[in-house]
Amino acid sequence: MQRWAYYVALQKRKIWRVTKTQNDGRAEPVYSDFAKTSITRRCGNQAYQAADRQICAQCERAERLEADLDIARAPQSQATACQPEQQNAIRELRTGRAAAQAQLQPRQTRVQELQTQSDGDLPAPVK
């Protein structure tokens, strides 16, 4: 009776592993188990890489949205920064207007007095 030697060559990353057995019933399960593990590991790596790509894409999208939001907020920030200056200018204008009206009132009264006095010096209109 001739004895056969069965060799199962298994590659894990860059390392090869060889299993030698005299029993073909043992060689098949060793190879099958390795193949299942290898496929599972490969699928897991592919799933991890896909998830990593999705995370990177989402991060890039979030960065773009933040940049867009910063651009959109810039005019609002500028308006908010200018608002106190504008409010001060409005207050100054209102104060100036009130002062001008205070000066105008007595002058209008004086103009009316002079108008009445001037009208009194004129002869009556001819009919």
Secondary structure, DSSP 8 states (H G I E B T S, - for coil): -----EEEEEEETTEEEEEEES-HHHHHHHHHHHHHHHHHHHHHHHHHHHHHHHHHHHHHHHHHHHHHHHHHHHHHHHHHHHHHHHHHHHHHHHHHHHHHHHHHHHHHHHHHHHHHHHHHHS-----
